[in-house]
Each structure stands twice: as C-alpha cells, then as structure tokens.
C-alpha cells in the first residue's frame, strides 16, 4: 500500500472513531416523553434530563395541567434532549400519584416503552417517607412533600444501529476516497507554509513563531485558569508585531510614505487581511441572530464585544500609520537619529493620553486606544532596520546566546507574571502596567531577531508554530465560538465542566482545523487578489 493510501486510511479510521463517539452521544436524544399518569389533585409533571451527574433548571420541561382522579396522557416535548439520566418531578403538591406507562421516543433512537414493572425497576423514588407500591397496572407513589421525584440513572435510549454505525462508516469512506485522490500538500494552509511571502521583503520565520506563541497565550487565558491574564500579554505581542512589520517597508525606504500607489496597496492589503474574516464572524454571531444594532456597530468598528476589542484598535493603527511615518520621514531628513527620540516621545504621549483622551469602542464601554503599544513595534523596527548594524554588534556578543536568553526570560515573564496569582493576588499586571509589557514585547522582537541560530529561534521557526501563525487571525476571531461549543457540549452530553488542559488542547485543535477552512475559503482568496 502506498504512503498516500496509508495516510488516507489512518485519517479515515480516525474520522470513524471520532464520529462514532459523537453519534453515540448525540443520537440518543429524546424528541418527547409521554407518561400515562393519574394525580389526586390538579398538577403538572416536570421532566429533568442530564448527560451527567447533576440536573439543572434550564434542562427541564413541564407538561400541561393534568386533571385529577383519572389516567391521562402527559406529553412533554424535549427537542432531542440527551437523557443519560432522567428525573420526573411528581407535581408541586404532595399527594397520590399513579404511573401507568412511560414512553420515550427520539428521532434517531429506538423507541422505549416502560410498563409498570419496568418503571418500578428502573426508577428510584427520592422523597422523605414516600410509599411506593407496584400494582397490576400502575406504580402507586404516595408523596409527603412538594419536592418528590423519581430518578433513572441508566440511559434508556439507544441509537439506531444503522445510524450509529452507518454514518461514521459513510463519512470515513468518502474521506478515504477524497484523501486518496487529493494532494493534501496543495491545501492552502499547508501549501502556503512553504512559500509564505509578505507584501514587501522576505518572511521571518521566527517572528511567525512569536505570533503563534502570542496566540497560545490568548487561548490559554480563555481556557486554562492558571494562565489568566496571559492573553493580554499575547495581545501586546500581536500589536507590537503589527507595528514592527507594518513599519518595516517604510523604514527600509522612508520615501515610500510619499508614494500614493504604495499607500493604496498598503491599505487595500490591510483591509483584505482583516475585514472578510471579521465580517464573517459578525454575520454569524450578531446578524443571523437578529442583533442588528450590535452588528451595525461592529461593522463600523465602533464596538468590540469580548475578544473583538482588538479589531477596532488595529483599524485605528492602520489609519494613524501614514501620519506617524510621515513625521518620522521629516525627522529622518533632518537627522536620522531624531526618529528614535521622536517615536519615544510619541509613545509617552500616547500612553499618557490613552486613559482619558484616546478612547475607542470596547466591550461594554470605551477603552483606551493602545497606540503606544503599536508605536513600540515601530520603534523596534527603526532600531533593527534603521540602526541594525550597531545594535546587532551589541546584541550578538557570544553568538546571540545573550539575546536568546533575554528573549526566554521575557517569555517567562509573560507566561508567569501577567497576573498576580503567583503572590496570591487578583490584579492583572499585563493590563495595569501595559506600557512596560509593551516595551518588553518590543525588546522581545529585537532579541529574537538577534538570537542567531539559537535553540529558541529554531523552536520559534518550527513547522507547528508557523502553521498556527499562518491561520492565527482566523483562530483568534473564531476560537471563542469553539470554546462555547465545547463547554456547552460537555455540560449537555456529559454533565461535566470542561476546563484547564483538556479545554485548551481541544480548543487549539478544533480552532486550527476550523481556521484552516476559513483561511482557504475566505482569507487566502482575498489576499491573493491584492
């Protein structure tokens, strides 16, 4: 068997295993429960369902009022709810209840009909002093309080075998045929790893790895409590890298800021880089759910719910880039070295004004425009490309190991000290002292660039990190949706709370797979048209 066929078979088997587990969890859902019940007073029957240990009010449904003293059918719709555990509340008032029959049916599960003997066998009564008897045609329960219920701790519904085995087999078979014929290496997220090129100049693999590391900090912050606060450090790295790379072509040729065609290309590429994926998210999350006002504010970059607060910031950075670089050009023509104190002065002014003057749409209220973070990246770009030889000679003493050690130290600070948890506190240092963290991010970029062929650079240039970096924007935009799906799915189908390392790893994997699709279908086509 050829290598391609082996890989296709392995992927198909993995697909079958994953889909079999998903079908086994999702298919045995209840469309409705029908109980033939008799109360001695007007009352309702309430059903609680759970995929795990606990029952919650949001996972329940209630019947219409049942008239007393005669058996009646109470039909409760559950809309394909998972019922690994089932609880029936026997009315809001104490009294006598007779259960004659219980029918549970699902769209994709085998119908279950429980007669009195089976009800008596499967269900246990939870009520202080309740009396339970199995009669010939019913189960009689005498309750003494208003919180009486019966519970079945065994899954009653089973998936239909044809669907349980057939669907995963069918998907796995078609995946095998597809992979057998397709050249996976030509898939956009994989093909572009070999030939990734920025709009100007050569690609720097180590900085791609740094962007991926920043993404890991953000995902870890949102999924793993230990890394709380690290996401802000990741955002500062993102913003600083943005300033560094956007300033790079203008530092290498300052006159480009006077070229209208170059500026047009600059803005068009920036729009195509952010807007298509961002607008797709707004469409899915806000517009399709009828949240018109929020959608409009986000479309106009006037608001940024949750993690989206970064996008209006980036748009402002792009708009401010030409005037900042024009000022740098004027200083450069007077004396080249004046660019450095000029940018440093702008950073200090931006940090000073940001708290009360430079405000922009945020999550629930205006937040500061973190222009100083972006300008820090520009300053690092001027230091490296404008005054590189002198800086390199200073930093590359000892073969770049000193710069690599400094970079590792900064990375550890971002991971461990973005939050005060090390000392048992609750302050977010990365937010409170963001100018210092932004300065550390700029220093980190310079240290990585001057670290030569150190193990750190090899690690940052590795294929997995570069693969994450390529689709990092899509992953950043959509990873919160993946987190919501995983958490709600775990709660609904297993009753557990997914968090920590399992949530981090599963979010990373599924977000990457989803981002590969959005990159291939949305990001890349727009970027290739630049």
PyMOL commands that set and color helices and strands:
alter all, ss='L'
color gray80, all
select helices_A, chain A and resi 3-26+116-122+161-181+184-186+188-194+205-223+225-227+230-252+254-258+260-285+287-289+292-299+306-334+338-353+371-386+388-395+401-416+420-423+429-432+434-449+455-460+463-470+472-493+500-528
alter helices_A, ss='H'
color red, helices_A
select strands_A, chain A and resi 29-39+46-50+60-62+72-82+85-89+96-105+112-115+124-126+131-134+139-142+149-152+359-360+367-368
alter strands_A, ss='S'
color yellow, strands_A
deselect
rebuild
show_as cartoon
